[in-house]
């Protein structure tokens, strides 16, 4: 329910109110800042920051704090109760704000024996791989030689011949810079680094090379391999974990290039060493202290934050090495499943602020998301009609705001119905957190999923850890490069496991199809998706026929591409459903399809739509070969 009252005033009154609004907008911002229970500061800013992020930055500078924090403010609309500050316009010009630490560190304190442990992740990585690689500065003599060589190249097109020591210096500095981003760069990463090198120093281009830098790329690869070997021998955990495989003394061991454990795209601190002076036993003692502390009514939050930071390496070692289930993680690391620690753990892994990263990306992609939602609404159907109703409310609110902005005085009263009292975040059938904001829930879910993604093989009962089950962490995902959400074209993705699956009578490989689906062919689709009684608790399997292209296009029109096929029953009643997406469609013992999309579930005239695996067999084989 919404009502809008718009009152029009004479021009002189409008001008007067405009001056008032201008005076208000230009006024200073006076803040009473609660830093902690024993410290409160008065801060006066000459003008109101444009965004909450700008305000955070100014407060961080004025207060001289080194940790990340978010803000709560005393909201006069609710009796000065504390509320999260997510929109700068909500903050009064004279307000009380409270700093809520998202990553609290106190590595200098010596009050207790716990804080005497040095905080040292032993990681040289500083950020993710840059969009444009910038070659480092080399030794003084090499820089002089390159400067002279570049001048000769511009004048005469002459290439520079390097001495052995000069090339060694270039490769060593380049590898040091590359390793600051990644321990295991891809072939494309090496190519970008080599290309950037010869672009900055054209005298280093190679005669007879197709690209002019192929030789440099090969040299960088060999140099990186040697560098990792040195780090492995010195005890660097993130590379040592992939060492000591097949060798002359152990010829039957796993190949050195098999099942490499490496960070995902945004992971900076993938597998750090234990802090200096700590070992597994001392860190385990800190973990047990945190478990006991959480059982108390009044918890020492500062101590919890310090211990969570100090035990980060132990936690990462468990996740990378053992891929524990969510239930096991909740038992061993209960503090990890609170809001502050989800945000802090994301920062530890990526060196990024989760809230700022998520909200800025959301702002950036909102126009495109709205276009996708409107396209979905235009299709009609049950889900399309629901989306249309939501968008209609949004458009009406925008019209109200537009009207208000044009008026001298406007009062907008909004009454929200069916507002959720609480939102539960569930992972692997375990309720891990409860929050009150949808947006906050999405942010935290993103942070939790970033920390772990597990594949369950040999599973039968959804809520039970079967004796037949294998839980293996995900090392990397490969989305088909031409995937298009509208209309779910090329809807296929591959997952690489962190370690090999063990094949037995419960977990078996399946053959890839060599032929595309044909009308009338009988297939099996399986999953734990929705049934008539809700989500399935036991693995379901349905036998269904492949439908003709005519029937498929008759149901969905131009949304159907050559990369899709329909299967099911035109009369409805039986179908794959929400929760089955990504599941297999097996025909005559071969994988022929992947559950993709459809119009609701089991609706007459709307069969299920599946990705046609035969279109991707070459891509699948290529990904497996190169990874």
N, C-alpha and C positions, 0 to 999 in steps of 0.2 A: 504494500500500500504506500503510495506516495502522493503528496499534495504540494502544489507550488503556488505561492502567492507573489505576484509581481506588482509593485507599485511604481508609477511613473511620477517624477517630480519635475518642477520647472527647471530651466537651464541653469539659473543662478544657484538653485539648491543643489543641482547635480555638480556644478563646479565646486561648490563648498564641500560636498561630500568627497569629491575627487581629491581635493586638497588634504582632507582629513586622512583619506586612505593613503595618499602619497606620504604624508607626515608619519603615519604609522609604519609604512613599509620601509621608510628611510631611517627609522629610529634605531637606537642601539639595542643590543640584545644583552640583558642582564641575567646572569645565571648564578644560582647557588648550587655548587657542584659537590655532591657527596662522594668522596673518593673511597673511603672505607669507614667503618664505625667510629674511628677516632680522628678522622681528618675531613674537614669541609672547607672549601675555598669559594671565594667570590670571583667570578670572571665576567668582565664587561667586554663585549665585542662591538666594534664600531658599526657593524652592519650585520644583518641577518644572512647567514650562509645560504646558498641556493639549494643545497641538498644535505641530507643527514651525513653523507660521507664527508662533505666539506667541513661540517661541524665537528665530526670525530677527529679529523686531521688538525683542526685549529685547537681543539681541547688537548689533544695529545702533545702539541707543541707548547701551549701555554702552561700546562701542568707538568711538562717534562716527564711523562710516563713512557715506559718502553714496551709495555704489553698491549695486546689487542683488547678492545672492549666494545660493548654496545651500550646504548643509553636507555634508561627508563625515565619518565618525567611524571610529575604530579599533575594529573589531569583534573582541572576544575569541574569538568562535566560529571565526574564521579567522586566528588568529595575529596579531591586531591589524592586519590588512590594512585599507586604507581602503575603506569602502562608502558609497554614497549614503544619507543619512538621510531616509527617507520616512515613518517612523512613530516618534513620540516615545517609544513604549514600548520601542523597540530600543536606546535610548541608556542606557548604564549611569549610575549616580548619580555616578560619578567617571570622566570620560572625556576623551579628546583628540579635538578636532574641528578640521577644516580648512575655511577659507572658500574657496569656489570662485566667483570673480567671474563673473556672467552679463552684466554690462555695465560694463566698466572704462573710466573716463574720467580723463584727467589734463590738464585744460585750463589749469591754472595753471603747469605746468612750463615752463621756458624753456631746458631743457638742449639741445634740438635745434631746428633750423629748422622741422621738421615741426610740433612742438607749438606753435610761435608762431602758427600759423593759428588764428584765433578760431573757436570753435564756436558757430555761429549759424544756426539753421534758418529764421529770419525767419518763423516761423509764429505766428499769434495764437491758434491753436486749442489748447485745454487738455484737452478731453475730448469724449466723444460726446454727442449730444443727450440731455438728461435726461428722465426719466419725467415729471417735473412742472417746467414752465418757471417760473422765479422772475423776475419783472420787476426791472430794476435800480433803483437810487436815482437820481432825477433831480436837476437843479440845485436849490439851496436855495429859490429863489423859486417854482419849479414845485412842489416838495414842499409848500410852505406853501399854495399855491393848491389843490392836490389834497386836502390835509387838510381845508381849509374846505369844498371842494366835496363831499367824502364825507359830512361832517356834515350839510350841507343836503340831500343826497340821502336820507339816513336819515330826517330829520325831515319833509321836504316832497316827496320824490321828484323833486327838481329836478336837471336835468342841467347840467353845468358847460360854459360856453362858453370855449374857450381862445383866447388871442391867437396870432398867427402864430409868434412867437418861442417861446412855450410848447410848441406842437405840434411845432415844429422840434426843440426840445430832447428831447422825449419820443421822437420817431422816431429821432433820432441815437443816443441812449443805448440804445434797444431794438435797433437794428441792430448796434451795437457788441457787445452781449451775444449776439445771434443769431450773429454772425460768429465769436464765440469758439468756437462749436460747429461751424458749417457755413458754407461759402462759397456753397453752392447748396441752400438749404432747400427742402423740398417744399411743396406747397400745404397739406398737413396740418400741417406744422411752423409755417407762418405763422399758420394758424388757431389752433393751440395757444398761440402767443405772444400773439396778439391777445386770445384768450379769457382768458388769465391776466392781461393788462393790465386789462381791464374788471372782472374778478373782484376784483382787488386795489384798484382804484379805480372803484367802481360809478358814480361821477358822470360817467365817460367813455362810458357806454353810449349808443348811438345811437338816436334816435327813428326809427321806421319801418323799422328794420333787422330782418330775420328772426331773426338771432342776437344782435343788439346789438353786434356787433363786425365786421361785414362791411367797413365803410368803413376801419377800422383795418387789416384784413388787406390790402386793396388798397394802402393807403398804405405799409405795410411792404414790400410787393413792389416798388413803384416806388423806394422809398428804397434797398433792397438793390441794385437794378439800378444806380442812380447810384453807390453806394458801390463796387461792383465795377469800374465804369468808372474811378473815381479810382485804385483799387489797380492796375488794369491799366496805366494811364498811368505810375504810379510804379514799375512793373516787378515787381509781385507775380506770381511764376511760376504759381501754381495757378489764377489767373484769366486771366493773359495768354495761357495756352495755348489758351483758348477765344475769344480776341478776334481782331480784324482779319479778319472774314469778310465777309459781304455788306454793302455800303454804297453810297452814291451814286456814289462814284468806282470801285467794283468791284461792279456790279450782278449779275454772273453768278457770283459766288463762292457758297460754301456758306452756307445760311441760318444766322443767328447762333444759333438755338436748336437746330440740328442737331448730333448727335454731341458733346454736351457731355461733356467728361472731368471726372468728379467722383469724390470718394472713396466707397468702400463704407461700409456702416453703421458699422463700428468703427474706420475709418481716421481718425486725428487729423492726422498729418503726412503728407498725401497727396503733395504736390509742393512741397517747401520750396525756397527760393532757395539758391544757393551760399553757403557761409560768407563772412562779410565779409573782403575782402582776397584771396579765392580766385576763380579762373576755371576754365574747363573744362581748360585745359592743366595748371595746377598740380595739380588733383585727379586728372587722368590720370596724372601723374608718381607720385602717391601710390599709385594703383592698380597701376602697374607694379612699384613697390617691394614691394608685398604679394605679387604673383605670384612675384617672385624670392625673397622671404623664405620662402615655403612650400616652395621646392625645397631649403632647407637642412635638415640633420638637427636642429640645435638652433635653434628659431625664437624670435624675440623676440615673445612673446605680447602684452606690454604695447603695443609699437609697433603690432602688428597691430590691436589693439582700438581704439587711437587713430585709426589711419588708416581703419578701417571706419566709425567714427563721423563722421570728417571728410568722407568720400566718400559719405555717405548721400544727399545731394542729387543727386550725379552718377548714382548707381545708380537712384534713383527716376525721374530724368529719362529714363534709358534704358528703364526698364520701362514707364512711362506713354506715352512717345512712340513707341517702336519695338516693344514687345511681343516681346522676343527669346525664342528657344526655351530650354529647360532646358540643352541642350548648349552653346549660346552663353554662357549665364550661368555655367556651370561653367568654361568656358574663360577668361572675362574676370574672374569674381569667385569663384575657387575657395574663398576663405576663408569665403564665405557658407554653404557646405555643411558646416560643422562645427557640433557641437551648441551650443557657446557662442554662436556668431554667429546661429544660427536664433532662439535665445531673445532675443538682443540686438536683432535686426532687428524682431522682433515688438514689442518694447518701444518701439523707435524709431517705428514706424508707429502704434501704438495707445496708447502711454503706459500699457500694462498689463503685468503680469508673467504670462507665458504659463503657467508651471507652476502658479502659484497659481490663475489663472483656470480652467485646465483641470481641476485636481483638485477645486476647490471646486464647479464645475459638475457634475463626475462624481459627487461625494458627494450633491449635491442631487437628481440625476435617477436615481440607482441604483435606488431602489424602483420607479420607473416602468419602467425598463429591464428589471428582473427580471420585472415583470408581462408585458411584451411577449415576453420570452424564454419564459416559461411558456406563454403563449398559442400561441407558435410550436411548442413541444414538444408541446402537446396535439393539434395537427393531425396528428401522425404523419408518415409519409413518411420519406425518407432524411435530409433536413436536420432535420426535427422530431425524429427519433430521436437524431441526434447531439446536438442541443440538450438533449434529455431526459437523456442520459448525463452531460453536463457539469453540469447542474443537480442531478442525483442526488449527484455527488461533492461539490458545494457544500453541499447539505443535510446530508450525512453529516458533513462537517467542522464545520458549525454545531452538530449534535447533540453531537459530541465536546466542543466548547468549552462548550456548555451544561452537559454532565455535569461537566466539570472545574471550572466555576465553582461548582457546588453542593457539590463535595467539598472536604475540608480539604486534601488533597494530591492532585495529579493530574500524571501524566507523559504527555505526548503525543508520540509519535514519528511523524514523517511522512517518508515516502520518496517523492520525486517521480520519475516515469519520463518519458521522451521530452521532456525539457526542451530547448528549442532552444539551440544553441550560439551562434547569431547571427541577427540579423534584418536584411534588406536593405530599404532604402527606395528605391523605383523611381518615377521621374517621366518620362513621355514616353520609356519604354524605356531610360532612363539610370539606372544605379545611382548615387545621389547620396550615400548615407550607409549606414553599418553600425553597428547598436547591439545590445545584448544583452538589453534589456528590452522586452517587448511594450508595456507602458504608456508607456515612454519613446518608443518608436517612434511610437505614436499621437499623442503630444504634438508631436513634431518634425514628423510628417507634416502635422498641422494647421497648424503654423507655416509650413511650406514652401508649402502650398496657399494659405494666407492671402496670401502675398506675390505669388502669380501664378496665374492661371487662364487658359488659352489654348484657343481653338477652332481646330481644324485643318480647313480647307475644301479640297476637291479632293484629298484624300489617298487613295492607293491601297495602297501598301505601308506596313505599320505601322511598321517600323523604319528606313525610308528617307525622307529629306526629298525628296519628289518635286518635279520642276520645275513641276508643275501645282498645287502646294500653296500655300495662303494661311494664315498664322498670325496670328490677330487676338486681342488681349486682350479679356477680358470686363469690361464696365463695371458691369453689374447683372444680378441674377437675380430672376425673379418666380415664386415658387411659388404654385400655386393655393391660395387661402386656406382651402378646405375639405378639403385633403389629409388623409387618415387612413391611418396606417401599417397599421392593422388594419381591413380587409383590403386595403391598398394602394388604397383608393378615391380617385378624383380624382388619379391618379398622373401629373401633367403639370406642366411648368415651362417658362418662357420665358427665353431668354438674350438680353441686349442687348449687342452688340459695341461696342468702343471706337471703331471707325471702320467705314465702309461696306465691305462685301465687293465685290469686282470680279467681275461676272458675265461668264462666258465659256463655252466648250463643256465645261469641267470643273466649273464652279460655276454652278448655275442655280437660280432660285427654283422652288417647287412650289406648285400651287394648293391652297387649303384645300377640303376637301369641303363640300358643302351637304347631303348625305344621309348617314345612318348606314349602317353595314355591313349586308349581307344575306347569309343563308346561301347557300353555293355560290359566292359571289363570289371570283374569283381575285386574289390580292395578292402583292406582293413585299416581303420583309423583308431588311434588310441590316445588316452590322456585322462587327466583328473579334472576336466572342465565341469561346467554346470550341468546338472540333470534336472528332472522335474522336481526333485526334492532338495535342490541346492547343490553346492559344490560336492563332487564325488570324494569319498574317503578312501576308496579302493580303485585301482587302475581299471578304467573302462575300455571296452573294445567294441567297435561297431562295424559290421559288414555292410558295405554300400556299393552301388554300381556307379561307374563313370558315365556321365551324361554326354550327349552329343553337343557339338559346338553351337548348333542351332538352338537347342534348349537353353544352353548357358547364356547365349547372347539375347535370347528372348526374355530371360529373367532380368539381366543387368545391362543390356545394350552395349554402348561403346566403352563401358568400364572394363569389359573383358578384353584382354590382350592375348597374344600368342603365347605368353609366358604363364598362362593360367589355364586351369580346367575345372569344371564343375563335377561334383559327385554328390549323390544322395537321392532323395525321393521328392518328386515334384508335388506330391500330395502332402508333404510335410510329416511331422510326427517324430522323425528320427534324424539326428544331425550332430556334427561336432558343434562346440559352443564356446563361450568365453572361458578361458582357462586352458583350452586345448591348443591355442595358437602356438605354432612352432613344432607341433607334434608330427609324427610320421604317418604317411599314407603308403602302405605296403601292398603291392599287387604281385601275385605269383612269386613271392619270396624276394622281391626287389623293391628298393625305395624309389617310388615314382612321384610322390608329392609331399608337400609340407602344408599343414593347416595355416590358412592365411586370413580370409575374411568372409563376410556374408551379411545378409540382412537379418538382424536378430538371430534367433535359433529355431530351426525346425518349422519355419513358417511356410505355409503352402505357396508354391510358385517361386520360392527363393531358396535354392539349394546352397550348400557350402561351396566356397571357392578356394582352390588350392594352387600353390606354386608348382609349376611343371618342372620337375627336377632334371629331365632330359636336356633342358636348355642350358644347364649350368655344369654339366659333368666335366667339361674341359677346364672351366674356372676352378672347380673343386680340386681336380687333380693338380692343377698348377699351384694352388695355394698350399696343398699338402707337400708337393715336391720342394717348394721354396721355403717352407717353414718346418 
